C-alpha cells in the first residue's frame, strides 16, 4: 500500500492510523504513546491517507475577463 504514496512524505502523528486529533488543541491522542505533538512520530507509525487533510490553496485574485474566454 505504501508504494502508492510518496515515500519522502514527512512523518507526522496527525497522519498515523493510531492518532486522533484533539478538537480543542493541536495535540494528537495516540493509542501507543498517549498525548503527543502533531509533528512527533514513533516506531509504530503507520500512514493513514484518510487522516490527511489537503493544504488550503488560496485562489489568485489577478484574473481578468480574458482568462475566462474560450
CHARMM-style PDB file with segment names, atoms N, HN, CA, C and O in Angstrom:
ATOM      1  N   UNK     1       0.818  -1.193   0.000  1.00  0.00      PROA
ATOM      2  CA  UNK     1       0.000   0.000   0.000  1.00  0.00      PROA
ATOM      3  C   UNK     1       0.861   1.255   0.000  1.00  0.00      PROA
ATOM      4  O   UNK     1       0.499   2.250  -0.628  1.00  0.00      PROA
ATOM      5  N   UNK     2       1.995   1.223   0.695  1.00  0.00      PROA
ATOM      6  HN  UNK     2       2.289   0.414   1.206  1.00  0.00      PROA
ATOM      7  CA  UNK     2       2.826   2.421   0.769  1.00  0.00      PROA
ATOM      8  C   UNK     2       3.471   2.756  -0.574  1.00  0.00      PROA
ATOM      9  O   UNK     2       3.941   3.878  -0.756  1.00  0.00      PROA
ATOM     10  N   UNK     3       3.507   1.816  -1.517  1.00  0.00      PROA
ATOM     11  HN  UNK     3       3.125   0.904  -1.369  1.00  0.00      PROA
ATOM     12  CA  UNK     3       4.106   2.095  -2.814  1.00  0.00      PROA
ATOM     13  C   UNK     3       3.251   3.063  -3.636  1.00  0.00      PROA
ATOM     14  O   UNK     3       3.740   3.639  -4.608  1.00  0.00      PROA
ATOM     15  N   UNK     4       1.990   3.247  -3.262  1.00  0.00      PROA
ATOM     16  HN  UNK     4       1.593   2.779  -2.473  1.00  0.00      PROA
ATOM     17  CA  UNK     4       1.117   4.165  -3.978  1.00  0.00      PROA
ATOM     18  C   UNK     4       1.263   5.606  -3.516  1.00  0.00      PROA
ATOM     19  O   UNK     4       0.718   6.517  -4.140  1.00  0.00      PROA
ATOM     20  N   UNK     5       1.991   5.817  -2.431  1.00  0.00      PROA
ATOM     21  HN  UNK     5       2.433   5.077  -1.924  1.00  0.00      PROA
ATOM     22  CA  UNK     5       2.096   7.143  -1.848  1.00  0.00      PROA
ATOM     23  C   UNK     5       3.544   7.614  -1.836  1.00  0.00      PROA
ATOM     24  O   UNK     5       4.461   6.816  -2.028  1.00  0.00      PROA
ATOM     25  N   UNK     6       3.748   8.883  -1.615  1.00  0.00      PROA
ATOM     26  HN  UNK     6       3.003   9.531  -1.459  1.00  0.00      PROA
ATOM     27  CA  UNK     6       5.060   9.494  -1.601  1.00  0.00      PROA
ATOM     28  C   UNK     6       5.892   8.937  -0.442  1.00  0.00      PROA
ATOM     29  O   UNK     6       5.520   9.100   0.720  1.00  0.00      PROA
ATOM     30  N   UNK     7       6.996   8.293  -0.746  1.00  0.00      PROA
ATOM     31  HN  UNK     7       7.299   8.161  -1.689  1.00  0.00      PROA
ATOM     32  CA  UNK     7       7.839   7.718   0.301  1.00  0.00      PROA
ATOM     33  C   UNK     7       8.643   8.782   1.037  1.00  0.00      PROA
ATOM     34  O   UNK     7       9.149   8.524   2.129  1.00  0.00      PROA
ATOM     35  N   UNK     8       8.769   9.970   0.459  1.00  0.00      PROA
ATOM     36  HN  UNK     8       8.358  10.180  -0.428  1.00  0.00      PROA
ATOM     37  CA  UNK     8       9.510  11.056   1.090  1.00  0.00      PROA
ATOM     38  C   UNK     8       8.615  11.939   1.953  1.00  0.00      PROA
ATOM     39  O   UNK     8       9.054  12.982   2.436  1.00  0.00      PROA
ATOM     40  N   UNK     9       7.380  11.534   2.148  1.00  0.00      PROA
ATOM     41  HN  UNK     9       7.023  10.686   1.755  1.00  0.00      PROA
ATOM     42  CA  UNK     9       6.441  12.292   2.956  1.00  0.00      PROA
ATOM     43  C   UNK     9       6.938  12.358   4.399  1.00  0.00      PROA
ATOM     44  O   UNK     9       7.327  11.342   4.975  1.00  0.00      PROA
ATOM     45  N   UNK    10       6.922  13.536   4.967  1.00  0.00      PROA
ATOM     46  HN  UNK    10       6.606  14.361   4.499  1.00  0.00      PROA
ATOM     47  CA  UNK    10       7.376  13.725   6.338  1.00  0.00      PROA
ATOM     48  C   UNK    10       6.394  13.032   7.280  1.00  0.00      PROA
ATOM     49  O   UNK    10       5.185  13.240   7.181  1.00  0.00      PROA
ATOM     50  N   UNK    11       6.903  12.221   8.180  1.00  0.00      PROA
ATOM     51  HN  UNK    11       7.886  12.052   8.260  1.00  0.00      PROA
ATOM     52  CA  UNK    11       6.049  11.502   9.113  1.00  0.00      PROA
ATOM     53  C   UNK    11       5.471  12.459  10.150  1.00  0.00      PROA
ATOM     54  O   UNK    11       6.135  13.399  10.584  1.00  0.00      PROA
ATOM     55  N   UNK    12       4.239  12.207  10.533  1.00  0.00      PROA
ATOM     56  HN  UNK    12       3.699  11.443  10.180  1.00  0.00      PROA
ATOM     57  CA  UNK    12       3.559  13.054  11.496  1.00  0.00      PROA
ATOM     58  C   UNK    12       2.492  12.236  12.210  1.00  0.00      PROA
ATOM     59  O   UNK    12       1.786  11.454  11.575  1.00  0.00      PROA
ATOM     60  N   UNK    13       2.368  12.406  13.511  1.00  0.00      PROA
ATOM     61  HN  UNK    13       2.942  13.041  14.027  1.00  0.00      PROA
ATOM     62  CA  UNK    13       1.332  11.701  14.274  1.00  0.00      PROA
ATOM     63  C   UNK    13      -0.068  12.048  13.778  1.00  0.00      PROA
ATOM     64  O   UNK    13      -0.996  11.256  13.943  1.00  0.00      PROA
ATOM     65  N   UNK    14      -0.228  13.206  13.182  1.00  0.00      PROA
ATOM     66  HN  UNK    14       0.526  13.849  13.048  1.00  0.00      PROA
ATOM     67  CA  UNK    14      -1.551  13.598  12.709  1.00  0.00      PROA
ATOM     68  C   UNK    14      -1.993  12.765  11.509  1.00  0.00      PROA
ATOM     69  O   UNK    14      -3.179  12.758  11.181  1.00  0.00      PROA
ATOM     70  N   UNK    15      -1.063  12.055  10.836  1.00  0.00      PROA
ATOM     71  HN  UNK    15      -0.099  12.061  11.102  1.00  0.00      PROA
ATOM     72  CA  UNK    15      -1.403  11.207   9.691  1.00  0.00      PROA
ATOM     73  C   UNK    15      -1.303   9.726  10.013  1.00  0.00      PROA
ATOM     74  O   UNK    15      -1.449   8.891   9.120  1.00  0.00      PROA
ATOM     75  N   UNK    16      -1.061   9.389  11.257  1.00  0.00      PROA
ATOM     76  HN  UNK    16      -0.942  10.067  11.982  1.00  0.00      PROA
ATOM     77  CA  UNK    16      -0.876   7.998  11.675  1.00  0.00      PROA
ATOM     78  C   UNK    16      -2.225   7.345  11.981  1.00  0.00      PROA
ATOM     79  O   UNK    16      -3.153   8.008  12.445  1.00  0.00      PROA
ATOM     80  N   UNK    17      -2.324   6.051  11.720  1.00  0.00      PROA
ATOM     81  HN  UNK    17      -1.570   5.513  11.343  1.00  0.00      PROA
ATOM     82  CA  UNK    17      -3.585   5.358  11.982  1.00  0.00      PROA
ATOM     83  C   UNK    17      -3.872   5.222  13.475  1.00  0.00      PROA
ATOM     84  O   UNK    17      -5.013   4.952  13.850  1.00  0.00      PROA
ATOM     85  N   UNK    18      -2.878   5.399  14.329  1.00  0.00      PROA
ATOM     86  HN  UNK    18      -1.951   5.617  14.023  1.00  0.00      PROA
ATOM     87  CA  UNK    18      -3.065   5.297  15.768  1.00  0.00      PROA
ATOM     88  C   UNK    18      -3.386   6.643  16.414  1.00  0.00      PROA
ATOM     89  O   UNK    18      -3.678   6.694  17.609  1.00  0.00      PROA
ATOM     90  N   UNK    19      -3.338   7.722  15.655  1.00  0.00      PROA
ATOM     91  HN  UNK    19      -3.101   7.680  14.685  1.00  0.00      PROA
ATOM     92  CA  UNK    19      -3.549   9.056  16.218  1.00  0.00      PROA
ATOM     93  C   UNK    19      -4.923   9.625  15.927  1.00  0.00      PROA
ATOM     94  O   UNK    19      -5.492   9.385  14.862  1.00  0.00      PROA
ATOM     95  N   UNK    20      -5.447  10.370  16.862  1.00  0.00      PROA
ATOM     96  HN  UNK    20      -4.985  10.565  17.727  1.00  0.00      PROA
ATOM     97  CA  UNK    20      -6.703  11.107  16.707  1.00  0.00      PROA
ATOM     98  C   UNK    20      -6.453  12.553  17.090  1.00  0.00      PROA
ATOM     99  O   UNK    20      -5.837  12.828  18.119  1.00  0.00      PROA
ATOM    100  N   UNK    21      -6.928  13.481  16.265  1.00  0.00      PROA
ATOM    101  HN  UNK    21      -7.429  13.257  15.429  1.00  0.00      PROA
ATOM    102  CA  UNK    21      -6.735  14.898  16.538  1.00  0.00      PROA
ATOM    103  C   UNK    21      -7.644  15.368  17.660  1.00  0.00      PROA
ATOM    104  O   UNK    21      -8.800  14.956  17.760  1.00  0.00      PROA
ATOM    105  N   UNK    22      -7.102  16.235  18.499  1.00  0.00      PROA
ATOM    106  HN  UNK    22      -6.163  16.569  18.418  1.00  0.00      PROA
ATOM    107  CA  UNK    22      -7.894  16.874  19.534  1.00  0.00      PROA
ATOM    108  C   UNK    22      -8.754  17.955  18.889  1.00  0.00      PROA
ATOM    109  O   UNK    22      -8.308  18.645  17.972  1.00  0.00      PROA
ATOM    110  N   UNK    23      -9.974  18.097  19.364  1.00  0.00      PROA
ATOM    111  HN  UNK    23     -10.336  17.536  20.108  1.00  0.00      PROA
ATOM    112  CA  UNK    23     -10.862  19.119  18.812  1.00  0.00      PROA
ATOM    113  C   UNK    23     -10.492  20.520  19.272  1.00  0.00      PROA
ATOM    114  O   UNK    23     -10.860  21.500  18.623  1.00  0.00      PROA
ATOM    115  N   UNK    24      -9.763  20.631  20.390  1.00  0.00      PROA
ATOM    116  HN  UNK    24      -9.464  19.835  20.917  1.00  0.00      PROA
ATOM    117  CA  UNK    24      -9.539  21.933  21.013  1.00  0.00      PROA
ATOM    118  C   UNK    24      -8.103  22.441  20.901  1.00  0.00      PROA
ATOM    119  O   UNK    24      -7.871  23.646  20.993  1.00  0.00      PROA
ATOM    120  N   UNK    25      -7.131  21.537  20.702  1.00  0.00      PROA
ATOM    121  HN  UNK    25      -7.319  20.558  20.626  1.00  0.00      PROA
ATOM    122  CA  UNK    25      -5.732  21.949  20.610  1.00  0.00      PROA
ATOM    123  C   UNK    25      -5.081  21.292  19.401  1.00  0.00      PROA
ATOM    124  O   UNK    25      -5.737  20.562  18.658  1.00  0.00      PROA
ATOM    125  N   UNK    26      -3.798  21.550  19.203  1.00  0.00      PROA
ATOM    126  HN  UNK    26      -3.265  22.144  19.807  1.00  0.00      PROA
ATOM    127  CA  UNK    26      -3.039  20.931  18.103  1.00  0.00      PROA
ATOM    128  C   UNK    26      -2.436  19.593  18.508  1.00  0.00      PROA
ATOM    129  O   UNK    26      -1.610  19.045  17.777  1.00  0.00      PROA
ATOM    130  N   UNK    27      -2.828  19.063  19.644  1.00  0.00      PROA
ATOM    131  HN  UNK    27      -3.499  19.508  20.238  1.00  0.00      PROA
ATOM    132  CA  UNK    27      -2.260  17.816  20.117  1.00  0.00      PROA
ATOM    133  C   UNK    27      -2.958  16.612  19.479  1.00  0.00      PROA
ATOM    134  O   UNK    27      -4.083  16.706  18.989  1.00  0.00      PROA
ATOM    135  N   UNK    28      -2.253  15.485  19.502  1.00  0.00      PROA
ATOM    136  HN  UNK    28      -1.338  15.409  19.900  1.00  0.00      PROA
ATOM    137  CA  UNK    28      -2.761  14.233  18.958  1.00  0.00      PROA
ATOM    138  C   UNK    28      -2.875  13.223  20.094  1.00  0.00      PROA
ATOM    139  O   UNK    28      -1.969  13.104  20.918  1.00  0.00      PROA
ATOM    140  N   UNK    29      -3.980  12.505  20.136  1.00  0.00      PROA
ATOM    141  HN  UNK    29      -4.716  12.602  19.466  1.00  0.00      PROA
ATOM    142  CA  UNK    29      -4.159  11.432  21.102  1.00  0.00      PROA
ATOM    143  C   UNK    29      -3.752  10.131  20.429  1.00  0.00      PROA
ATOM    144  O   UNK    29      -4.441   9.645  19.532  1.00  0.00      PROA
ATOM    145  N   UNK    30      -2.640   9.574  20.860  1.00  0.00      PROA
ATOM    146  HN  UNK    30      -2.079   9.968  21.589  1.00  0.00      PROA
ATOM    147  CA  UNK    30      -2.071   8.377  20.246  1.00  0.00      PROA
ATOM    148  C   UNK    30      -2.400   7.149  21.092  1.00  0.00      PROA
ATOM    149  O   UNK    30      -2.277   7.186  22.316  1.00  0.00      PROA
ATOM    150  N   UNK    31      -2.817   6.060  20.440  1.00  0.00      PROA
ATOM    151  HN  UNK    31      -2.917   6.030  19.446  1.00  0.00      PROA
ATOM    152  CA  UNK    31      -3.103   4.825  21.159  1.00  0.00      PROA
ATOM    153  C   UNK    31      -1.834   4.184  21.709  1.00  0.00      PROA
ATOM    154  O   UNK    31      -1.896   3.424  22.676  1.00  0.00      PROA
ATOM    155  N   UNK    32      -0.690   4.480  21.111  1.00  0.00      PROA
ATOM    156  HN  UNK    32      -0.640   5.097  20.326  1.00  0.00      PROA
ATOM    157  CA  UNK    32       0.582   3.878  21.527  1.00  0.00      PROA
ATOM    158  C   UNK    32       1.341   4.724  22.548  1.00  0.00      PROA
ATOM    159  O   UNK    32       1.939   4.180  23.476  1.00  0.00      PROA
ATOM    160  N   UNK    33       1.323   6.065  22.386  1.00  0.00      PROA
ATOM    161  HN  UNK    33       0.837   6.507  21.632  1.00  0.00      PROA
ATOM    162  CA  UNK    33       2.161   6.933  23.218  1.00  0.00      PROA
ATOM    163  C   UNK    33       1.403   7.906  24.093  1.00  0.00      PROA
ATOM    164  O   UNK    33       2.015   8.574  24.926  1.00  0.00      PROA
ATOM    165  N   UNK    34       0.107   8.013  23.940  1.00  0.00      PROA
ATOM    166  HN  UNK    34      -0.391   7.470  23.263  1.00  0.00      PROA
ATOM    167  CA  UNK    34      -0.656   8.985  24.723  1.00  0.00      PROA
ATOM    168  C   UNK    34      -0.763  10.309  23.977  1.00  0.00      PROA
ATOM    169  O   UNK    34      -0.882  10.322  22.752  1.00  0.00      PROA
ATOM    170  N   UNK    35      -0.723  11.405  24.693  1.00  0.00      PROA
ATOM    171  HN  UNK    35      -0.626  11.394  25.688  1.00  0.00      PROA
ATOM    172  CA  UNK    35      -0.844  12.729  24.085  1.00  0.00      PROA
ATOM    173  C   UNK    35       0.505  13.146  23.516  1.00  0.00      PROA
ATOM    174  O   UNK    35       1.510  13.138  24.225  1.00  0.00      PROA
ATOM    175  N   UNK    36       0.528  13.514  22.229  1.00  0.00      PROA
ATOM    176  HN  UNK    36      -0.289  13.521  21.652  1.00  0.00      PROA
ATOM    177  CA  UNK    36       1.762  13.933  21.564  1.00  0.00      PROA
ATOM    178  C   UNK    36       1.520  15.196  20.753  1.00  0.00      PROA
ATOM    179  O   UNK    36       0.383  15.629  20.565  1.00  0.00      PROA
ATOM    180  N   UNK    37       2.596  15.765  20.288  1.00  0.00      PROA
ATOM    181  HN  UNK    37       3.519  15.413  20.441  1.00  0.00      PROA
ATOM    182  CA  UNK    37       2.537  16.909  19.389  1.00  0.00      PROA
ATOM    183  C   UNK    37       2.271  16.391  17.985  1.00  0.00      PROA
ATOM    184  O   UNK    37       2.645  15.260  17.675  1.00  0.00      PROA
ATOM    185  N   UNK    38       1.642  17.176  17.135  1.00  0.00      PROA
ATOM    186  HN  UNK    38       1.338  18.094  17.387  1.00  0.00      PROA
ATOM    187  CA  UNK    38       1.296  16.695  15.796  1.00  0.00      PROA
ATOM    188  C   UNK    38       2.525  16.452  14.914  1.00  0.00      PROA
ATOM    189  O   UNK    38       2.423  15.747  13.910  1.00  0.00      PROA
ATOM    190  N   UNK    39       3.680  17.020  15.265  1.00  0.00      PROA
ATOM    191  HN  UNK    39       3.763  17.594  16.081  1.00  0.00      PROA
ATOM    192  CA  UNK    39       4.891  16.811  14.470  1.00  0.00      PROA
ATOM    193  C   UNK    39       5.682  15.583  14.905  1.00  0.00      PROA
ATOM    194  O   UNK    39       6.620  15.179  14.219  1.00  0.00      PROA
ATOM    195  N   UNK    40       5.316  14.985  16.034  1.00  0.00      PROA
ATOM    196  HN  UNK    40       4.553  15.313  16.592  1.00  0.00      PROA
ATOM    197  CA  UNK    40       6.025  13.799  16.521  1.00  0.00      PROA
ATOM    198  C   UNK    40       5.610  12.563  15.742  1.00  0.00      PROA
ATOM    199  O   UNK    40       4.594  12.566  15.047  1.00  0.00      PROA
ATOM    200  N   UNK    41       6.405  11.506  15.864  1.00  0.00      PROA
ATOM    201  HN  UNK    41       7.231  11.503  16.428  1.00  0.00      PROA
ATOM    202  CA  UNK    41       6.044  10.180  15.382  1.00  0.00      PROA
ATOM    203  C   UNK    41       6.919   9.170  16.107  1.00  0.00      PROA
ATOM    204  O   UNK    41       7.942   9.538  16.686  1.00  0.00      PROA
ATOM    205  N   UNK    42       6.527   7.898  16.082  1.00  0.00      PROA
ATOM    206  HN  UNK    42       5.697   7.599  15.612  1.00  0.00      PROA
ATOM    207  CA  UNK    42       7.283   6.867  16.779  1.00  0.00      PROA
ATOM    208  C   UNK    42       7.496   5.661  15.868  1.00  0.00      PROA
ATOM    209  O   UNK    42       7.124   5.695  14.695  1.00  0.00      PROA
ATOM    210  N   UNK    43       8.087   4.609  16.399  1.00  0.00      PROA
ATOM    211  HN  UNK    43       8.389   4.582  17.352  1.00  0.00      PROA
ATOM    212  CA  UNK    43       8.373   3.424  15.591  1.00  0.00      PROA
ATOM    213  C   UNK    43       7.100   2.672  15.199  1.00  0.00      PROA
ATOM    214  O   UNK    43       7.154   1.812  14.319  1.00  0.00      PROA
ATOM    215  N   UNK    44       5.964   2.967  15.822  1.00  0.00      PROA
ATOM    216  HN  UNK    44       5.921   3.665  16.537  1.00  0.00      PROA
ATOM    217  CA  UNK    44       4.692   2.327  15.487  1.00  0.00      PROA
ATOM    218  C   UNK    44       3.934   3.082  14.398  1.00  0.00      PROA
ATOM    219  O   UNK    44       2.791   2.740  14.092  1.00  0.00      PROA
ATOM    220  N   UNK    45       4.557   4.103  13.812  1.00  0.00      PROA
ATOM    221  HN  UNK    45       5.485   4.380  14.061  1.00  0.00      PROA
ATOM    222  CA  UNK    45       3.903   4.950  12.815  1.00  0.00      PROA
ATOM    223  C   UNK    45       3.424   4.136  11.617  1.00  0.00      PROA
ATOM    224  O   UNK    45       4.195   3.399  11.003  1.00  0.00      PROA
ATOM    225  N   UNK    46       2.144   4.281  11.294  1.00  0.00      PROA
ATOM    226  HN  UNK    46       1.517   4.881  11.793  1.00  0.00      PROA
ATOM    227  CA  UNK    46       1.540   3.684  10.099  1.00  0.00      PROA
ATOM    228  C   UNK    46       0.740   4.773   9.410  1.00  0.00      PROA
ATOM    229  O   UNK    46      -0.207   5.314   9.981  1.00  0.00      PROA
ATOM    230  N   UNK    47       1.124   5.094   8.179  1.00  0.00      PROA
ATOM    231  HN  UNK    47       1.894   4.655   7.716  1.00  0.00      PROA
ATOM    232  CA  UNK    47       0.478   6.168   7.430  1.00  0.00      PROA
ATOM    233  C   UNK    47      -0.958   5.798   7.091  1.00  0.00      PROA
ATOM    234  O   UNK    47      -1.221   4.703   6.594  1.00  0.00      PROA
ATOM    235  N   UNK    48      -1.881   6.704   7.357  1.00  0.00      PROA
ATOM    236  HN  UNK    48      -1.667   7.594   7.761  1.00  0.00      PROA
ATOM    237  CA  UNK    48      -3.281   6.543   7.017  1.00  0.00      PROA
ATOM    238  C   UNK    48      -3.676   7.718   6.124  1.00  0.00      PROA
ATOM    239  O   UNK    48      -3.866   8.827   6.623  1.00  0.00      PROA
ATOM    240  N   UNK    49      -3.802   7.496   4.815  1.00  0.00      PROA
ATOM    241  HN  UNK    49      -3.647   6.595   4.410  1.00  0.00      PROA
ATOM    242  CA  UNK    49      -4.097   8.610   3.908  1.00  0.00      PROA
ATOM    243  C   UNK    49      -5.451   9.266   4.151  1.00  0.00      PROA
ATOM    244  O   UNK    49      -5.661  10.405   3.736  1.00  0.00      PROA
ATOM    245  N   UNK    50      -6.363   8.581   4.807  1.00  0.00      PROA
ATOM    246  HN  UNK    50      -6.192   7.655   5.144  1.00  0.00      PROA
ATOM    247  CA  UNK    50      -7.679   9.159   5.066  1.00  0.00      PROA
ATOM    248  C   UNK    50      -7.651  10.212   6.165  1.00  0.00      PROA
ATOM    249  O   UNK    50      -8.588  11.003   6.279  1.00  0.00      PROA
ATOM    250  N   UNK    51      -6.609  10.240   6.968  1.00  0.00      PROA
ATOM    251  HN  UNK    51      -5.848   9.598   6.876  1.00  0.00      PROA
ATOM    252  CA  UNK    51      -6.499  11.253   8.027  1.00  0.00      PROA
ATOM    253  C   UNK    51      -5.790  12.505   7.546  1.00  0.00      PROA
ATOM    254  O   UNK    51      -5.749  13.507   8.259  1.00  0.00      PROA
ATOM    255  N   UNK    52      -5.247  12.460   6.376  1.00  0.00      PROA
ATOM    256  HN  UNK    52      -5.281  11.646   5.796  1.00  0.00      PROA
ATOM    257  CA  UNK    52      -4.505  13.611   5.872  1.00  0.00      PROA
ATOM    258  C   UNK    52      -5.455  14.637   5.287  1.00  0.00      PROA
ATOM    259  O   UNK    52      -6.324  14.302   4.483  1.00  0.00      PROA
ATOM    260  N   UNK    53      -5.291  15.875   5.688  1.00  0.00      PROA
ATOM    261  HN  UNK    53      -4.585  16.147   6.342  1.00  0.00      PROA
ATOM    262  CA  UNK    53      -6.108  16.967   5.163  1.00  0.00      PROA
ATOM    263  C   UNK    53      -5.287  17.733   4.137  1.00  0.00      PROA
ATOM    264  O   UNK    53      -4.154  18.120   4.422  1.00  0.00      PROA
ATOM    265  N   UNK    54      -5.837  17.960   2.948  1.00  0.00      PROA
ATOM    266  HN  UNK    54      -6.758  17.646   2.716  1.00  0.00      PROA
ATOM    267  CA  UNK    54      -5.082  18.694   1.930  1.00  0.00      PROA
ATOM    268  C   UNK    54      -4.841  20.138   2.339  1.00  0.00      PROA
ATOM    269  O   UNK    54      -5.610  20.728   3.097  1.00  0.00      PROA
ATOM    270  N   UNK    55      -3.756  20.690   1.818  1.00  0.00      PROA
ATOM    271  HN  UNK    55      -3.131  20.211   1.201  1.00  0.00      PROA
ATOM    272  CA  UNK    55      -3.440  22.088   2.093  1.00  0.00      PROA
ATOM    273  C   UNK    55      -4.474  22.991   1.440  1.00  0.00      PROA
ATOM    274  O   UNK    55      -4.960  22.705   0.345  1.00  0.00      PROA
ATOM    275  N   UNK    56      -4.801  24.063   2.106  1.00  0.00      PROA
ATOM    276  HN  UNK    56      -4.406  24.296   2.995  1.00  0.00      PROA
ATOM    277  CA  UNK    56      -5.751  25.027   1.555  1.00  0.00      PROA
ATOM    278  C   UNK    56      -4.978  25.993   0.664  1.00  0.00      PROA
ATOM    279  O   UNK    56      -4.053  26.668   1.115  1.00  0.00      PROA
ATOM    280  N   UNK    57      -5.364  26.050  -0.585  1.00  0.00      PROA
ATOM    281  HN  UNK    57      -6.116  25.502  -0.952  1.00  0.00      PROA
ATOM    282  CA  UNK    57      -4.698  26.927  -1.545  1.00  0.00      PROA
ATOM    283  C   UNK    57      -5.623  28.105  -1.841  1.00  0.00      PROA
ATOM    284  O   UNK    57      -6.761  27.925  -2.277  1.00  0.00      PROA
ATOM    285  N   UNK    58      -5.118  29.306  -1.599  1.00  0.00      PROA
ATOM    286  HN  UNK    58      -4.194  29.452  -1.245  1.00  0.00      PROA
ATOM    287  CA  UNK    58      -5.906  30.493  -1.873  1.00  0.00      PROA
ATOM    288  C   UNK    58      -5.950  30.737  -3.376  1.00  0.00      PROA
ATOM    289  O   UNK    58      -4.907  30.713  -4.030  1.00  0.00      PROA
ATOM    290  N   UNK    59      -7.120  30.970  -3.932  1.00  0.00      PROA
ATOM    291  HN  UNK    59      -7.967  30.990  -3.401  1.00  0.00      PROA
ATOM    292  CA  UNK    59      -7.207  31.286  -5.352  1.00  0.00      PROA
ATOM    293  C   UNK    59      -6.621  32.671  -5.633  1.00  0.00      PROA
ATOM    294  O   UNK    59      -6.698  33.577  -4.803  1.00  0.00      PROA
ATOM    295  N   UNK    60      -6.054  32.806  -6.786  1.00  0.00      PROA
ATOM    296  HN  UNK    60      -5.992  32.070  -7.460  1.00  0.00      PROA
ATOM    297  CA  UNK    60      -5.479  34.084  -7.174  1.00  0.00      PROA
ATOM    298  C   UNK    60      -6.588  35.093  -7.442  1.00  0.00      PROA
ATOM    299  O   UNK    60      -7.670  34.730  -7.902  1.00  0.00      PROA
ATOM    300  N   UNK    61      -6.321  36.328  -7.160  1.00  0.00      PROA
ATOM    301  HN  UNK    61      -5.441  36.623  -6.786  1.00  0.00      PROA
ATOM    302  CA  UNK    61      -7.301  37.383  -7.405  1.00  0.00      PROA
ATOM    303  C   UNK    61      -6.898  38.248  -8.600  1.00  0.00      PROA
ATOM    304  O   UNK    61      -7.427  39.345  -8.781  1.00  0.00      PROA
ATOM    305  N   UNK    62      -5.973  37.760  -9.405  1.00  0.00      PROA
ATOM    306  HN  UNK    62      -5.544  36.869  -9.258  1.00  0.00      PROA
ATOM    307  CA  UNK    62      -5.454  38.541 -10.524  1.00  0.00      PROA
ATOM    308  C   UNK    62      -6.083  38.119 -11.856  1.00  0.00      PROA
ATOM    309  O   UNK    62      -5.441  38.247 -12.898  1.00  0.00      PROA
ATOM    310  N   UNK    63      -7.311  37.626 -11.844  1.00  0.00      PROA
ATOM    311  HN  UNK    63      -7.833  37.522 -10.997  1.00  0.00      PROA
ATOM    312  CA  UNK    63      -7.963  37.194 -13.069  1.00  0.00      PROA
ATOM    313  C   UNK    63      -8.553  38.376 -13.816  1.00  0.00      PROA
ATOM    314  O   UNK    63      -8.947  39.380 -13.221  1.00  0.00      PROA
ATOM    315  N   UNK    64      -8.605  38.233 -15.138  1.00  0.00      PROA
ATOM    316  HN  UNK    64      -8.286  37.417 -15.621  1.00  0.00      PROA
ATOM    317  CA  UNK    64      -9.275  39.214 -15.991  1.00  0.00      PROA
ATOM    318  C   UNK    64     -10.352  38.488 -16.789  1.00  0.00      PROA
ATOM    319  O   UNK    64     -10.432  37.261 -16.750  1.00  0.00      PROA
ATOM    320  N   UNK    65     -11.178  39.237 -17.510  1.00  0.00      PROA
ATOM    321  HN  UNK    65     -11.113  40.234 -17.542  1.00  0.00      PROA
ATOM    322  CA  UNK    65     -12.222  38.618 -18.324  1.00  0.00      PROA
ATOM    323  C   UNK    65     -11.630  37.760 -19.437  1.00  0.00      PROA
ATOM    324  O   UNK    65     -12.250  36.786 -19.865  1.00  0.00      PROA
ATOM    325  N   UNK    66     -10.453  38.107 -19.902  1.00  0.00      PROA
ATOM    326  HN  UNK    66      -9.949  38.897 -19.554  1.00  0.00      PROA
ATOM    327  CA  UNK    66      -9.808  37.352 -20.977  1.00  0.00      PROA
ATOM    328  C   UNK    66      -9.420  35.932 -20.511  1.00  0.00      PROA
ATOM    329  O   UNK    66      -9.359  35.013 -21.328  1.00  0.00      PROA
ATOM    330  N   UNK    67      -9.167  35.756 -19.245  1.00  0.00      PROA
ATOM    331  HN  UNK    67      -9.217  36.503 -18.582  1.00  0.00      PROA
ATOM    332  CA  UNK    67      -8.831  34.430 -18.727  1.00  0.00      PROA
ATOM    333  C   UNK    67      -9.990  33.449 -18.838  1.00  0.00      PROA
ATOM    334  O   UNK    67      -9.778  32.237 -18.841  1.00  0.00      PROA
ATOM    335  N   UNK    68     -11.223  33.968 -18.929  1.00  0.00      PROA
ATOM    336  HN  UNK    68     -11.395  34.953 -18.926  1.00  0.00      PROA
ATOM    337  CA  UNK    68     -12.404  33.104 -18.964  1.00  0.00      PROA
ATOM    338  C   UNK    68     -12.992  32.963 -20.351  1.00  0.00      PROA
ATOM    339  O   UNK    68     -14.054  32.359 -20.504  1.00  0.00      PROA
ATOM    340  N   UNK    69     -12.344  33.496 -21.358  1.00  0.00      PROA
ATOM    341  HN  UNK    69     -11.481  33.986 -21.234  1.00  0.00      PROA
ATOM    342  CA  UNK    69     -12.822  33.381 -22.734  1.00  0.00      PROA
ATOM    343  C   UNK    69     -12.356  32.073 -23.355  1.00  0.00      PROA
ATOM    344  O   UNK    69     -11.296  31.552 -23.008  1.00  0.00      PROA
ATOM    345  N   UNK    70     -13.157  31.549 -24.275  1.00  0.00      PROA
ATOM    346  HN  UNK    70     -14.019  31.973 -24.556  1.00  0.00      PROA
ATOM    347  CA  UNK    70     -12.750  30.347 -24.998  1.00  0.00      PROA
ATOM    348  C   UNK    70     -12.103  30.678 -26.310  1.00  0.00      PROA
ATOM    349  OT1 UNK    70     -11.701  29.776 -27.045  1.00  0.00      PROA
TER     350      UNK     70
END
